[in-house]
Amino acid sequence: MNQSAIPSRGSLKIYLGYAAGIGKTFKMLEEGQKLKREGVDVVIGYFEPHGRKDTMVVAEGLELIPRRKIEYRGAVFEDMDTEAILRRAPRVCLVDEFAHSNVPGSERAKRWEDAQIVLDAGISVLTTMNVQHIESLNDQVWHISGIRMRETVPDWVIRQADEVVMVDLPPGALLNRLRRGAVYPPEKASKALENFFKESTLVVLRELALRQTAYEVDVRTPSPETETASSPEPAPPAGSQPLATAANHDRILIYVTHDPLSAIAIRRGRRVADYLHADCFAVAVRQNGGGHSSLTTVEREALDKHLDFARNLHIETRVLEGENIAETLVNFALQRQITQIFLARNNSRSGVFRKDFVRQVVHLARDIQVTIVAERHRTSEPR
């Protein structure tokens, strides 16, 4: 096959914010207009104006790929037509609401998955999303806002972006926009002010977005060694060790069970691993070599769901077998030179996660840091 016929992957630019109405879509469209003036072939793959006049004005003159219609449960919905974008083959495609869930029955579940197909075809993508839709921040955002985000984007997808730009607006200014009807119609705006759009919530989410953007810029900034390198380093002599050895490289292990709190431990471990640039493992243990026989059907399904969740976050998973769960877990950690173990706290008196289990893991782990991940309680689980 002719390698030159394979298009190089397009670049991904994310406009990141902390709430609706701060101007992410406006900025994305402005960039699209700038590219068009420069002679770049650019189209709008999906655009959600939400009735905002200033946003609709800035979109004028940009080619819009018609949405495709999908019937679901007797109703017709409109969504981004990925195949039409591929046929049109522009150089740049604007894709609003990156975290959006597609209509059931679509080829892919999420819009970010459609964007991956577009990028793989060599088309660059400009897109928008809010910080609360980053998967590893899901629990933290729920604690801040009282709202559990159901639409999330895995962190590894964010890391693939060539550029992450924060679109900022002070919370006071955003609330003024909301009250004068520039974000939502009056009835929806009133409900928003009573729920998500509380100033205290917006202040914390904005800080979270600022920190996330600073992190994204930091991980994309070349080190001095990279900047001064003019040619590839020669291959090291056979048998020599690289500068970053296992002895000084962080490795994180997340213990996974059927317990719902495992999802929190997975998110926390993944996020810490990203900040430390660490290897990350999600490990379950089958006791007595009996497979899933000691678990109920519901528990088996929950465990499998957590392992699948870890894989979706690009965490390497393992299912071990052993008589003693703590020993099996720590032996794996020692063999893999793990530096941190994450355990989810379970407050129930029954089950494998008891105080003696924690003490045993801590005792056996020796110099490995053990972190107990606890749920941040709210008065009730929001809907």
GULUMSE-312130 format. One record per atom (N, C-alpha, C, O): x, y, z. Coordinates in steps of 0.02 Angstrom, whole numbers, plus 50000, padded with zeros to 5 digits. Layout:
N
XYZ
...
//
This chain:
383
500424994050000
500005000050000
500445006250000
500955006450035
500265011249962
500635017449959
500545021450023
499995023850037
501095022150061
501045025550126
500845032850117
500525035750161
501035035950062
500875043050051
500125044150044
499885049750051
499745038550029
499025039150021
498665039550089
498075041250092
499025037850142
498725037950208
498775045050236
499335047550246
498205048350249
498245055250273
498515055650344
498395051250385
498895060850358
499125061850426
498535064150468
498075067250442
498555062550532
497995064250577
497925071750583
498425075350587
497305074050585
497175081150593
497345083450664
497415079350709
497415089950674
497555092650740
496905094150776
496385095450745
496935093850842
496345094950884
496465100950929
496955101250966
496005105750926
496035111650970
495395111951010
494845111850982
495455112351076
494875112451121
494815119351153
495285121851183
494215122251146
494055128351183
493705126151248
493145123551246
494035127251303
493805124651368
493505130251410
493785135751414
492945128851442
492625133651487
492395130351550
492575124651565
491975133951588
491735131151651
490965131451657
490685128951705
490635134451607
489905134851608
489655137051540
490035139651499
489015135851528
488705138251466
488685145851466
488595148951519
488765148851407
488665155951400
489285160251408
489235166451406
489875157251417
490475161351426
490805163051360
491265167151358
490585159951304
490845161951239
491285156951204
491655158751159
491255150551223
491685145451191
491505144651117
491945144851074
490865143851103
490645142951034
490795149250993
491005148650935
490695155051021
490845161350988
491585161650967
491755163350911
492025159851014
492745159951000
492935154850946
493345156250903
492615148950949
492755143850898
492545146350829
492905145450780
491965149450825
491725152050761
492155157850737
492275158450677
492375162150783
492825167550764
493465164850732
493705167450682
493735159450761
494325156350734
494175153550664
494595153850619
493565150650657
493365148050591
493345153550539
493565152550482
493075159350557
493055164950511
493755167450493
493885169150436
494195167550542
494885169650530
495225164950481
495565167150434
495125158350491
495425153450446
495145154150375
495505153550326
494495155550370
494185156450304
494485162350268
494625162050208
494595167850304
494895173850274
495605172350249
495855175550202
495935167550283
496615165750263
496625160650206
497165158450185
496035158850182
495995154250125
495965146950144
496045142550101
495855145450208
495815138450231
495105135750217
494615139250228
495075129650194
494425126450181
494145124050248
494365119050276
493645127750274
493375126350341
492615125750337
492285129450300
492345120950375
491615120050377
491395119350450
491795118050495
490745120350461
490455118950526
490145111950524
489675110750487
490425107350563
490145100650565
489545100150611
489075096550597
489565103950666
488985104350710
489035110850749
489565112850772
488465114150755
488435120750788
487775121250825
487245120250795
487795122750889
487195123450930
487145130650954
487465132451003
486735134950921
486705142050939
486335143551003
486445148751034
485875139051024
485475140151085
485105146851082
484965149851134
484945149151021
484565155251014
484955161551029
484665166951035
485625161051035
486035166951051
486205170650987
486555168150943
485935176850981
485995180650919
486715182150900
486905181550842
487125184050950
487825185750933
488195179750906
488625180450862
488035173750931
488355167650907
488125166050837
488535163950795
487485166950823
487235165550756
487525170450704
487655168450647
487635176650724
487915181550679
488625179750659
488815180250600
489035177450708
489735175950693
489805169650651
490325168550621
489275165650647
489285159550606
489115160950533
489235156750490
488845166850519
488635168450451
489225168250402
489755170950415
489105165050345
489615164750294
490045158450297
490405156950249
489995154750352
490365148350356
489925142750329
489335142350344
490225138350291
489855132750263
489635128050319
490035126050361
488995126250319
488715121850371
488535115150340
488125114850294
488815109750366
488635103050343
487945101350372
487865101550433
487455099750331
486785098250357
486795092450407
487175087650399
486385092950458
486335087650508
485965081650478
485555082450432
486105075950504
485725070150483
485155068850532
485215070450591
484615066150508
484025064850549
484015057550569
484115053050528
483875056350634
483855049550661
483195048650698
483025052750741
482845043350682
482215041950717
482345037550777
482705032550773
482065039450833
482155035650896
481515036150937
481295041550956
481215030250949
480595029850989
480045034450962
479715037851000
479965034250897
479425037950866
479555045350855
479125048850828
480135047750877
480305054750867
480915055350822
481315050750817
480985061150789
481545062250744
482035067250777
481835072650798
482655065250781
483175069550810
483695071250757
483765067750707
484045076750768
484565078850723
485245078450758
485295080250817
485745076250722
486415075750751
486935076850696
486775077450637
487565077150716
488105078350669
488155072650619
488105066850637
488245074350556
488305069350503
489045068250488
489335071650445
489345063550523
490065062350517
490245060050446
490745062150419
489835055650418
489985053050351
489965058750299
490365058750252
489505063450307
489465069050261
490085073450266
490335076050217
490345074150327
490955078050337
491535074650302
491945077850270
491575068050309
492115064250277
492085064850201
492595065450167
491475064650174
491395065250101
491595072250078
491905073050025
491415077250118
491585084250100
492345085450107
492625089350069
492665082050155
493395082250165
493685089350168
494115090950127
493455093450214
493765100150222
494445099550256
494645094150277
494785105050261
495415104950298
495285105650373
495635102750413
494775109650391
494605110850461
493855110250470
493465112450429
493665107050526
492955106150542
492815108750613
493185107050660
492295112850621
492095115450686
491565110850715
491055109550684
491685108350775
491235103450807
491055105950877
491465105650922
490455108450885
490225111050949
490045105350997
489865099850975
490095106551062
489865101951115
490195095051108
489855090151093
490835094851120
491255088851113
491005082951154
491055077251132
490715084251214
490525078851260
489815076151246
489595071551281
489475078851198
488775077151184
488675069651172
489075066451139
488125067051199
487935060051186
487515059751122
487035063551114
487695055251078
487325054551016
486655051051028
486545047951079
486215051750979
485555048450982
485665040850983
486055038350943
485325037251027
485385029851026
485245027150957
484785029150922
485665022350937
485615019550870
486135022350823
486225019950767
486495027650845
487035030350804
487625025550803
487685021250847
488055026350754
488635021850748
489095022450808
489425017650828
489125028450837
489565029650895
489155033050949
488675036650936
489355031751012
488955034151069
489045041551084
488585044851106
489645044151071
489805051051091
490075055051032
490355052350984
489975061551036
490215065850982
490975065950979
491255066650924
491315065351037
492045065251035
492295059150995
492835059350966
491895053750995
492095047850955
492025049350881
492425047150841
491505053150862
491435055350793
492025059750773
492285059250718
492215064150820
492785068650806
493425064650794
493845066650754
493505059050829
494095054850818
494115052250747
494645051950716
493535050350720
493495047850651
493695053450603
494055052350554
493455059450616
493615065250573
494365066750576
494675067950525
494645066550636
495365067850645
495785062550609
496285064150577
495575056250615
495945050850582
495945051550507
496395049050473
495445055050480
495405056150407
495845061950385
495845063850326
496215064950432
496665070350415
496345077250419
496645082150396
495745077650446
495385084050452
495495086850523
495375083350572
495725092950527
495825096050593
495145098150622
494685099850586
495105097950689
494475099250724
494575104650776
495045104450816
494125109550775
494065114450830
493425112650866
492905111650835
493455112250933
492875110050970
492805113651036
493265117251057
492245112751070
492105116151133
491875111251186
491545106251170
492055112651248
491805108551304
491925112351369
492325117051372
491595110151422
491705112951489
492115108151531
492105102151520
492475110951580
492925107051622
492555101651659
492855096451674
491925102651676
491555097751715
491405091251677
491175086351706
491555091251612
491435085251572
492065080951565
492055075951529
492615082851598
493215078651598
493105072951646
492935074051705
493195066851623
493005060851661
493315060651731
492955059251779
493955061951738
494285061251802
494045066351854
494175065551914
493705071651831
493455076751876
492725075551896
492425079751931
492435070051874
491715068851883
491505069251956
491005072651972
491865065952000
491685065852071
491785072752103
491375075052143
492325076052084
492475082652111
491935087752090
491725091852130
491725087352027
491205091952003
490545090652037
490175095252053
490385084352049
489765082652085
489775085752155
489275088452178
490345085252189
490415088152256
490335095752253
490045098752299
490595098952201
490575106152196
489875108652178
489615113352209
489565105352129
488955108052100
488315104452122
487765107252116
488385098352147
487785094452163
487475091252103
486925088552108
487815091452046
487555088551984
488045083351959
488635084751950
487795077351948
488215071951921
488205072351845
487685071351813
488785073751815
488825074351743
488795067351711
489205063051726
488325066351667
488245059951633
488625059851566
488765054451540
488785065651540
489155066051477
489875068051493
490005073651515
490335063451482
491035064751498
491495062751441
491315058851397
492095065651442
492605064151392
493205061151429
493445064251477
493465055351408
494045052451442
494645057151440
494745060851391
495045056951492
495625061351496
496115060151438
496435064851415
496175053951416
496655052551362
496465056051297
496905057651256
495825057451288
495615061151229
495835068451235
496065071351186
495765071251294
495995078151305
496745078551294
496985083451265
497115073551316
497845073651309
498055073351236
498605075451219
497615070651192
497775070451121
497735077251088
497995078251033
497405082051121
497325088651090
497995092051081
498425091851125
498075095251024
498685099051011
498685105651049
499215108351064
498085108151064
498035114551099
497395114651139
496865112651115
497445117151201
496855118251244
496855125551264
497325127951296
496325129151246
496275136251259
495685137551306
495135135351291
495805141051361
495255142551406
494905148951383
495215154051369
494245148551379
493825154351365
493545156551432
493165152851463
493735162451454
493585164551522
493095170451524
493085174551479
492705170651577
492255176151591
492135176051666
491945170851693
492245181551702
492125181551774
491415179451790
490945181151754
491315175751845
490645173351863
490125178951867
489555177951847
490325184751893
489845190351898
489595192451830
489005193751821
490045192851782
489855194751713
489415189451682
488935191051646
489565183051694
489155177651667
488445177951696
487955177051660
488395179251761
487735179651792
487335185551765
486725185151757
487675191051750
487335196751719
487065194951650
486505196751632
487465191151612
487245188851546
486635184351553
486155184851514
486645180051602
486095175351614
485455179151631
484925177551605
485505184151675
484915187751698
484595191951642
483985192951642
485005194351596
484715198451542
484505194251481
484335196951429
484535187551489
484275183151437
484755181751380
484535179551327
485395183051389
485885182051336
486135174851333
486475172951285
485975170751384
486205163851386
485625159051373
485665154751330
485085159751412
484495155551406
483865159951405
483895165751426
483305157251380
482675160851386
482505161951460
482755158351502
482075166851476
481935168751546
481755163051593
482025162651648
481315158551571
481115153051616
481695148451632
481795146451689
482075146651581
482655142251591
483195145751630
483545142651670
483275152251620
483775156151656
483615156251731
484065155651772
482975157051748
482775157151819
482945150651853
483185150551910
482815145051820
482965138451849
483725137551855
483965134751904
484095139951805
484815139351807
485115143151866
485575140751899
484845149151881
485085153151936
484955149752003
485325150852052
484435145652006
484275142052068
484685135752077
484735133052132
484995133452023
485345127052026
486095127852010
486475129952054
486295126351950
487005126151932
487335133051935
487915133551954
486965138251916
487265144851908
487245148851974
487035154651975
487475145752027
487575149452090
488285152152088
488745148752065
488375158352112
489035161452105
489575157452140
490135156952114
489425154552199
489925150652235
490145144652194
490735142752194
489675141452160
489835135752117
490255137852058
490755134652042
490065143252026
490425145651967
491135147651983
491595146551943
491235150752042
491915152752062
492375146752067
492945147052044
492125141352098
492545135452107
492665131952040
493215129552027
492155131551998
492235128351933
492715132351889
493105129451851
492685138951894
493155142951855
493865141651878
494315141151836
493975141151943
494645139651969
494875132751944
495455131851927
494405128051942
494575121351917
494775121651844
495255118351823
494415125651805
494585126351733
495255129751724
495645127851679
495405134751765
496045138151760
496625133351776
497135133351741
496535129251828
497065124451846
497145119251791
497705117351774
496585116951764
496615111851712
496965114551650
497375111151619
496805120751631
497125123751572
497865124651583
498275123451538
498055126851644
498765127651660
499125121051654
499685120651630
498795115751677
499095109051672
499175106951599
499695104351580
498655108151559
498685106251488
499235110051452
499565107151408
499325116351469
499865120251438
500545117551460
501005116851420
500595115851524
501225113451552
501455106951519
502035106151501
500985102251510
501175095751482
501345096251407
501655091751379
501135101751375
501285102651304
501895107151292
502095108151235
502185109851347
502765114151340
503395109951336
503535106151382
503775110451283
504385106351277
504875107951333
504945113751353
505225102951356
505745103951406
506345107151373
506415106851312
506795110351412
507395113351382
507795108351342
508095110151290
507815102151364
508195097051328
507895095851259
508265094951210
507225095951256
506885094851192
507005100651144
507115099651085
506985106751172
507055112651130
507755113151100
507835115651044
508275110851137
508955111651113
509195105751072
509725105951042
508795100451071
509005094551033
508955095950959
508425097550934
509515095250924
509515096650852
509515090250811
509375090350751
509685084650843
509685078250807
509545072650855
509665073550915
509295066950831
509145061350876
509775059050913
510325059150886
509665057050976
510215054351015
510415047550987
509985043850964
511065045950988
511275039250966
510995033951012
510865035251071
510905027950985
510635022451025
511115020851082
511725020751071
510855019551144
511285017851200
511615011151189
511355006951153
512195010051221
512525003651215
512084998051242
511674999151286
512174992051215
511774986351237
511874985351312
512434985451337
511324984251346
511354982851418
511344989051461
511284988451522
511394995051431
511385001151471
510675002851491
510205000651459
510595006751546
509935008551571
509755015551549
510195019951547
509125016851532
508915023551515
508945028051576
508965025651633
508935034651564
508975039251620
508375038651666
508445038951727
507775037751637
507175036951679
507065029551691
506765026151650
507315027051746
507255019951761
506645018651804
506335023251829
506485012251812
505915010351852
505995012651924
505505013651960
506625013551946
506745015552015
506515022652029
506345024252086
506495026951978
506285033851991
505675035751950
505525041651941
505305030851926
504705032151886
504095029951926
504065024351951
503605034551932
503005032951970
502575027751935
502495027951873
502305023251974
501835018251949
501265017651998
501375017052059
500655017851973
500065017952016
499645011752005
499525009651949
499415008852060
498975003052059
498315004952092
498305007652147
497775003452058
497105004752085
496764997952097
496684993952050
496574996752159
496234990452175
495504991152157
495164995652181
495254986452116
494574986852089
494154981052116
494364975252114
493574982652142
493094977552164
492424979152131
492364983552088
491904975452153
491234976852127
490914982852161
490394985252139
491224985252215
490934990752254
490884997052211
491354998552174
490335000852216
490255006952175
490825012052184
490975015852138
491135012052244
491665016952256
492295015552215
492745019752213
492335009752184
492905008252141
492955013352084
493505015052062
492385015652059
492385020552005
492735026952027
493085030151988
492625028952089
492945034952116
493695033952120
494085038352103
493905028052145
494615026552150
494945026452081
495515028752073
494595023852031
494865023651963
494975030751937
495495032251908
494475035051946
494545041951922
495125045451958
495535048851926
495145044652024
495675048052063
496365045552043
496825049452033
496435038952037
497075036052018
497295038251949
497885039651938
496825038351902
496985040451834
497225047651832
497705049351797
496885051951871
497075059051870
497765060051901
498175063851874
497905056751956
498565057251987
499095054551939
499635057551933
498945049051906
499425046151858
499575051051802
500145051651780
499065054651779
499165059551726
499625065151749
500075067251713
499515067551810
499925073051836
500645070851847
501115074751838
500735064551867
501415062051880
501735058851818
502315056751820
501355058551763
501585055051703
501775047851722
502295045351701
501345044751761
501485038151789
501125032651751
500595033751721
501415026651752
501055020751728
500485019351776
500525020851835
499945016451750
499355015451792
499055008551779
498955006551721
498915004951833
498614998251829
497974998151870
497935001051924
497464994651845
496864993251883
496844985651894
496844981851846
496834983551957
496914976451973
496334973952015
496154976952066
496034968451993
495534964852032
495834958152053
496284955652020
495584955352108
495844949052133
495274944052143
494784945552177
495354938252112
494874932752122
495154928352176
495704925652170
494784927552229
495034923852287
494964916252278
494474913852250
495474912752301
495484905352301
495474902252232
495334896352224
495634906352182
495644903652113
494974901352090
494924897352044
494444903952121
493774901652105
493414905752054
492804905452047
493784909752017
493464913951966
492984918751999
493134921652051
492394919451969
491884924051996
491394920252041
490874923052060
491544914152059
491044910052093
490824912952160
490264911552182
491244916852193
491064919652258
490644925852252
490404928452302
490544928352191
490154934452181
489464932752152
489384927852116
488984936952168
488324936252138
488354938752066
488844941752045
487834937452029
487804939651959
487864947251955
488214949951912
487514950752000
487534958152001
488234960552017
488474965351987
488574957252065
489254959152084
489754957852027
490204961952015
489674952251993
490114950851936
490044956051882
490534958351853
489424957951868
489294963051816
489594969751837
489864973351795
489534971351902
489814977751926
490574977751920
490874982851901
490894972151938
491624971651932
491844972351859
492314976051844
491514968751816
491684969151744
491584976251718
491974978651676
491054979651742
490924986551721
491494991151742
491704995451704
491744990151804
492294994351828
492934993051789
493304997751773
493074986851773
493664985251733
493604988251662
494104990751635
493004987951633
492904991051568
492994998551572
493265001651526
492755001551627
492825008751637
493565010551639
493775015551609
493965006551675
494685007851679
495005007351610
495425011451592
494805002251571
495085001451504
494915007451460
495325009751420
494305010051467
494095015851427
494515022051444
494585026551403
494785022151505
495225027651524
495955026051509
496405029551532
496065020851470
496735018651449
497165016651509
497755018351513
496855013251556
497215010351613
497305002851599
496824999451580
497905000451609
498034993351598
497714989351654
497824990951713
497324984251638
496964980351688
497254973451696
497534970551650
497184970851757
497394964051773
496884960951819
496604964251863
496754954451810
496354950551857
496794945051884
496994940551847
496944945451949
497394940751981
496994935552020
496414936552035
497324930052037
497024924852079
497484923452137
498094923052130
497184922552196
497594921152254
497174919452315
496584921352319
497474915852362
497134913952424
497014920052468
496474920952495
497534924252475
497484930152517
497494936252471
497984937452435
496954940152473
496884945752426
497424951052438
497724953452390
497544952952500
498044958052515
498734955952492
499094959852461
498924949652506
499574947252485
499634947052409
500154948952381
499114944752376
499124944352303
499194951352272
499574952352225
498824956052301
498844962952276
499544965952285
499814968852239
499814965352345
500454968552360
501034964952324
501504968252303
500994958452316
501514954852279
501554957452207
502094958452180
500974958452177
500954961352109
501274968352110
501654970052065
501094972252161
501364979052166
502124979052172
502454983152141
502384974452212
503114974152221
503454971852157
503984974352139
503154967052123
503444964652060
503464970052007
503934970451968
502944974152006
502894979451955
503194986051979
503134991151944
503504986152036
503824992052065
503334997952070
503495003552051
502744996352096
502215001252107
502435006152161
502735004152211
502285012552152
502465017652202
501865020052243
501945022552298
501255019152215
500655021252251
500095016152240
499985013852183
499745014352293
499165009952288
498545013952309
498545017252361
498025013752268
497395017152284
496865011852303
496725007352264
496575012652362
496035008252385
495415012552397
495465017952426
494845010052376
494215013652389
493955011752458
493925005852475
493755016752497
493495015252563
492785012552558
492375015052520
492665007252595
492005004252599
491805004252672
492125001052713
491275007952689
491085008652759
490655002952785
490475002752844
490484998252741
490084992552764
490494987952808
491104987452799
490184984652855
490534980252901
490694973452871
491124969852896
490334971752818
490454965352786
490884966252725
491024971852705
491094960652694
491484961052633
492224960952647
492454961052704
492594960852592
493314960052597
493654966352624
494194965852654
493354972152612
493694978352630
493534980052703
493064983752717
493914977252749
493854978552820
494484981852844
494974982252807
494474984252906
495054987752933
495674983252932
496224985552920
495574976752946
496154972352948
496454971452878
497054970252871
496034971952826
496274971552758
496724977652742
497254976852713
496494983552762
496894989552751
497554989052788
498084990552761
497524986952851
498134986352891
498614981352859
499224982452859
498344975852833
498764970752802
499104973452739
499694972252728
498724977152698
499014980152638
499564985052656
500104984952627
499434989452705
499924994352726
500554990952753
501114993152738
500464985652793
501034982052821
501454978652767
502064979052768
501114975452720
501474971852668
501784976452616
502304974752586
501484982252606
501704986652552
502364990152568
502684992852522
502574990052629
503224992852649
503295000152627
502975004552655
503715001452577
503855008352557
503365011152505
503455016652480
502835007352490
502345009652441
501835014152477
501575012352530
501685019852447
501175024252475
500485021252463
500325019452407
500085020752516
499405018152511
498915023852523
498935027152576
498475025052475
497985030452480
497285027552484
497095023552441
496915029352536
496215027152543
495775032552513
495755038252538
495405030752461
494985035552426
494285035152455
493945030052449
494065040552487
493405040752517
492935045052476
493145049652441
492295043352478
491795047252443
491645053652482
491595053652543
491585059152444
491385065452475
490635065552479
490285065952428
490365065152540
489645064352548
489275070852537
489495076252558
488695070252506
488225075752500
487585073552535
487515067652551
487135078052547
486515076252582
486105071252542
485755067052570
486135071852475
485785067052432
486115066952364
486425071852343
486045061452330
486315060952262
485885064952215
485285063552207
486165070052182
485775074052136
485555070152075
485855065152056
485035072452045
484795069351982
485045073251923
484905071451866
//
